[in-house]
Amino acid sequence: MPTPLDRALHSKNLFMGFAGMVTAAAAWAIWGNDMFPEQADPTGDPEQWTVDEMRRWLRARGLMPDGKATRDELLERVKANLRIPRNTST
């Protein structure tokens, strides 16, 4: 009598799930970040940026923002690093 593990190993759903993951990994390897381009940097006065825009701007420069940072702390860090170019090697 087959065990649940035997039935799972012979399942078409398991095979299809594995094939889907391999296909997704191959598509990512072929197209990479071109499929999901990065958002453009926010422009204008940093005082007017949202918290998400400030976090994205800092992350793009490798200045990983603290998850608990306040808006004022993020703004201060953005202003202190305005001359750092975007990190395009990722």
C-alpha positions as CSV (number, residue, x, y, z in Angstrom):
1,M,0.0,0.0,0.0
2,P,1.5,3.4,-1.0
3,T,2.3,5.9,1.7
4,P,1.3,9.6,1.5
5,L,4.9,10.3,0.6
6,D,4.8,7.9,-2.3
7,R,1.6,9.4,-3.6
8,A,3.1,12.9,-3.3
9,L,6.2,11.9,-5.2
10,H,4.1,10.6,-8.1
11,S,1.8,13.6,-8.1
12,K,1.3,15.5,-11.3
13,N,0.8,18.7,-9.2
14,L,4.2,18.3,-7.6
15,F,5.8,17.9,-11.0
16,M,4.0,20.9,-12.4
17,G,4.9,23.0,-9.4
18,F,8.6,22.1,-9.8
19,A,8.5,22.8,-13.6
20,G,6.9,26.2,-12.9
21,M,9.6,27.1,-10.4
22,V,12.3,26.1,-12.9
23,T,10.6,28.1,-15.7
24,A,10.4,31.2,-13.4
25,A,14.0,30.9,-12.4
26,A,15.1,30.6,-16.1
27,A,12.9,33.6,-17.1
28,W,14.5,35.6,-14.3
29,A,18.0,34.6,-15.4
30,I,17.3,35.5,-19.0
31,W,15.5,38.8,-18.5
32,G,16.6,39.8,-15.0
33,N,15.7,43.2,-13.7
34,D,14.6,44.3,-17.2
35,M,11.2,42.7,-16.4
36,F,10.7,44.7,-13.3
37,P,12.7,48.0,-13.7
38,E,13.5,50.1,-10.7
39,Q,11.4,53.1,-10.0
40,A,13.0,56.4,-10.8
41,D,14.5,58.6,-8.1
42,P,12.2,61.1,-6.6
43,T,12.9,64.7,-7.8
44,G,12.5,68.1,-6.4
45,D,12.8,69.2,-2.8
46,P,13.4,66.3,-0.4
47,E,11.3,68.2,2.1
48,Q,8.3,67.3,-0.1
49,W,9.1,63.6,-0.5
50,T,7.1,60.9,1.2
51,V,8.7,58.6,3.7
52,D,8.6,55.7,1.1
53,E,10.4,58.0,-1.5
54,M,13.1,58.8,1.1
55,R,13.6,55.1,2.0
56,R,13.8,54.2,-1.7
57,W,16.3,56.9,-2.4
58,L,18.5,55.9,0.5
59,R,18.3,52.1,-0.5
60,A,19.3,52.9,-4.1
61,R,22.6,54.4,-2.7
62,G,23.3,51.5,-0.4
63,L,22.5,53.7,2.7
64,M,20.0,51.2,4.2
65,P,17.6,53.3,6.2
66,D,16.6,52.1,9.7
67,G,13.2,50.7,9.7
68,K,12.3,52.6,12.8
69,A,13.7,56.0,11.6
70,T,11.3,58.9,11.8
71,R,10.5,61.1,8.8
72,D,12.8,63.8,10.2
73,E,15.7,61.4,10.6
74,L,15.3,60.1,7.0
75,L,15.1,63.7,5.7
76,E,18.3,64.6,7.6
77,R,20.1,61.5,6.2
78,V,18.9,62.3,2.6
79,K,20.1,65.9,2.8
80,A,23.5,64.7,4.2
81,N,24.0,62.4,1.3
82,L,22.5,64.3,-1.7
83,R,25.8,64.1,-3.6
84,I,26.1,60.3,-3.5
85,P,25.2,58.8,-6.9
86,R,22.7,56.0,-7.3
87,N,24.3,52.5,-7.0
88,T,23.7,50.9,-10.4
89,S,25.7,47.7,-9.8
90,T,22.8,45.9,-8.2
